[in-house]
């Protein structure tokens, strides 16, 4: 065996070992799931047929959900535009400022939107304002990161030329660099709008407004017909937004030639939509916020509970973080296994169009359901605990992973495949040697990215009792136990930072 | 006679790509097919290597009909032909050696083929071929890191790995700069002469074809309008192939 072959074998063995460890930590028990599979369907069955009469009551919270996501996405993305060059290494912003900004972004990125929303409710009261603030901060962190990475990869010769002619840095940046990164910036923004709609549908769980409030209420009152109606309308909203978004993204990416008046019309529509959303937004409710509370929050937050932080027992932070990481790993792995066949079945290049269309709808339906609902469904079969968390994340990963896999299949280059065919290579071997090598790096990159996302999602699964760090964190926050909350946050930041570094190294090594 | 092409017809929709093409190649010849864009050159290549089935006519390889063969028998005949493509048709993400080795897949048992367990002999042979085409230092580099000329060299090594009797080259230098193109053709000619290979090449470049070929076939509107030595390729003949003198390349 060659050295490269030995290395690959060692890598595969390591991955397998990690997966087995993750399965052990999360108490994976497929037999239990199989034995209690009946419980998966009874809840789903109770939701259908949905309670159609409930629909008129949904309009207002659906609008509030949409309003939060649009306002949050636009504000966050707009703020990212001036912040990104300050973080990019290629501009000579003061190093101190760059490091501080990057640290803030890295820290913010460690928290799921739901935790940010919970924090916002303490400052701005219950309601959509807190949700909007959370989504703004969340979008700002991600967009700044993506944009400064784009800036670092973009050619800066035009910027330098403008600077050499005496232009000030800011105008030179907006005239020379922003147009170059605009397609990527806009399509990232559109993608975040899509995720934010999904996120804002659950922010109500922590009182941050939107349809999640209603979903939580109907779920706990066991009014499953109404829950079904909410899910159905979420599915409809997701369908509309994904379709519109898909068209807009294609327009941005391929610069589809639009007449100027159509471009202006689109911009105007967007501006009007944002203004309506922003102007009609509910004001913050600060009646419950006192200077005293904010002061105790801040003073306790800078004093983490070190005893809990360094506790190595099963009740300590270390174990909880390990469990969170294991849930994310097991969930990502199971999600990949589910997503691969779905992606192939929904690829119009490989299967008949109607079949592909059907599977695309299935994937969209899976994506449209908020992940906490999956948590609540799985909990009935496998009980509270980490295994339920892993199952939930597996189903949640399917949407994004199969979408990425599908894009990879659509972009496949079949020339090498045909070249092998003309040499007399049988079909299966052609797929193995001419198709899989092309797919592998894209698949690996998508899986790594999803693992990153799952790590944050795993941190809120505790909300429904599905294991991980989420339950203690939310519990501590609701108890105003800020020093415990602070040590958990610190642990989460460190975990995300470590995984970020590892996956960066892995990406470099695999060249993806 | 190594290759015999008999009365080939192929239409795409209402366009006749080939209408009654006939010629034969003897072992060890280097033959260029020239003609304007749309004359049917690429279709001819694709019919000869079995990628496209003709509407009528036959392709005989050493007397065996490729057009009549199906399934395993067809693949066995195809295995005796190496093809070099204008756009290289390589798997970009894997190494040069891995790409060359894919040419061995038709001869291997299923499981070793799936696992890519080619064995030491084949791996050494692939390395030797890459050395032959001047890429000894790129053996394990991913194809995506190579220049166009280097990619075409890998593609030639892959075709040679089949130990073919017949090498088809579909505009092998059309996407390369003139100097690199000449180097690639010189390499191809050199290999053809040392190995006694038969080469059938499509070309847009009449000058290159005159320098490197033993024989030239002129194709226009899907028909053979010239078949002779380079010396016989006069301006009048070129006008017949390419239409008006202005249309000549």
Interface residues (C-beta under 8 A of the other chain):
Chain A: X2 X4 X413 X415 X416 X418 X419 X420 X421 X422 X423 X424 X425 X426 X428 X429 X432 X433 X434 X437 X438 X440 X441 X511
Chain B: X46 X49 X50 X51 X74 X75 X76 X77 X78 X79 X81 X82 X83 X85 X87 X88 X89 X90 X91 X92 X93 X94 X98 X99 X102 X103 X105 X106 X110 X113 X114 X116 X123 X140 X142 X158 X162
